[in-house]
Every structure is written in C-alpha cells, then in structure tokens.
C-alpha cells in the first residue's frame, strides 16, 4: 500500500507538470476525446429506447464501468510487471485528465484576437470554449465569456480531477472526467436531453459539489498571493455563489469576479434564445481584455495550491500508514 501511495503521488505530480509544459496539443490522441466517441456511440444505440430516462441511466452506467474499469485493469497488470512502468502509465493518465494549460491556451487565443482589434476573430475563438451564441458579442461580452470559462473550468478541469485522483488515482480521475464529459454532451435541459441526460447531469452536479467549493476557497486565498482583491473575492463569493442554474458553477465564478472586481454572467443567448441569468459580481470597473491574463494568473496559482494540498494529504496518509 505504501509503495502504491508513493508511486501514485509521484505520477500525480509528474502528470501535473507535464500538463503545464505540454498541455493538449491539437491532433494528439487524447483520453477525453475517446470518452466523447464512446458516449456518442452509446447514445446512438440507447437514445431510441422508449423510456428516455432509463436509456440515459444505462448510458451513465456503461460509460462509468468502461471508463474506470479498463484503466483499472491496465494499471493492475502494469503494476504487476513493474512499478516504474506503472508510474509512466499513471503519469500519462494524470496528464490527460488535467486541463490547466489547455484552458489557458484556448482563452489566451481569445485575448490575442482582442488585443489585435480582431473582434470577429475573438468571437470565433471564444465560441470554441463556450456554449452561448457569440456572433453578436461586443469586446466586453467576449472577454466576460472567456473569464467565466477560466473560472468555471478551474474547478472542472483542475480542482475536481486533482480531488478524485487524490482519492483514487488515475482510475477515479478517469471516472470523473467521463462523467463530466457526459454532462457536457447530454446534460442539457432541452427537449432532446431533458429526460435522457438527467442522470448524467445530476451525477456531474454531485461529483463537483465538494471540488467546486474547495476550488473557490483556494482561489480566494490565491487572490491574495496574486495581489488581487481577496477581501472582495470573499464578499462576492458569499453573496453570489448561488447565482447560477448549476449548484456549482457560480462558486468559482463569484470568487473570480470578486478578485478581479468585475461583473460576470448575466443574460446570454443560446441557440438563438435569450436565457435570463443573474449577474455575478459588481461592475467596480469596466472589464477589459487584460482580465483574461489576470484570470490565467489566478488559475495557475490556484492550481499550484491545490496540488500542494493534494501532495500534503498524500504525505500525511503515507506517514499514518
């Protein structure tokens, strides 16, 4: 057990480092893309079922069994061959489960277009990372969408994967990312997915409950280290953490909005329909393109702190055993 803790902890730290250095290069094979293909294939088979909720629940069960079971079998047999080979494979899994650099890179592309005055290009770039309609967004709207994505995915792409890999290594990390990918593909409250995607959406909400709150509190502390307004981040977090249809998304968005002293969220169009949403934060100053870079700084410091917490917990566990 102690040997596994050491190997898994080393792989987690290495995977975190590889993610920061390499990210997710376009065109490379990727675990999450594989989950997407699996979910899409199973949806084609299960969606025609008359009982949509049962079909969606079966989708969740099969995806979770495969996404966690196959990596578990692979790592089990690799461990029996060599702990060193186990570290390599576990590191690759951890790297692909995390998304710190890719989140920065995708949103930085939005900043680059805004900084050069290319608003149409910025709209196109931000459309790659958000679900809302972007064709009519002004520069402030594009910036707001990018900052919101960085804030929300600080939990989904960094905090939650670290949390579950801390508890159960890459296997539990794979299970979380499969659930999160299902939610992003079928967890919509529209006519097609209201019943079929209900189980996936509720599972994702449950899995993100603790990580979203943990990430928000760490982000508030990170704001102080970054020289941002941590006091305002705490105030806005306490006030606006429920200003979202999701029980989790507003937590990190509120912390980010407060730290940057800007207002996020508000009404947005999705598939041509206006969606009324409350604001998060106060417009203490106009939002600007440079806020995307400030969000990156806060994201990275938050990620480092979360990793330190994970490693400290593993160290305590190792000492106790």
Secondary structure, DSSP 8 states (H G I E B T S, - for coil): -HHHHHHHHHHHHHHHHHHHHH---TTS--HHHHHHHHHHHHHHHHTTSSSHHHHHHHHHHHHHHHHHHHHHHHHHHHHHH-HHHHHHHHHHHHHHH--HHHHHHHHHHHHHHHHTT-HHHHHHHHHTT-SS--TT--HHHHHHHHHHHHHHHHIIIIIHHHHHHHHHHHHHHHHHHHHHHHHHHH---STTTTTTTHHHHHHHHHHHHHHHHHHHHHHHHHHHHTTS-HHHHHHHHHHHTT-SSSTTHHHHHHHHHHHHT--EE--EEETTEEE---EES--SS---THHHHHHHHHHHHHHHHHHHHHHHHHHHHHHH-
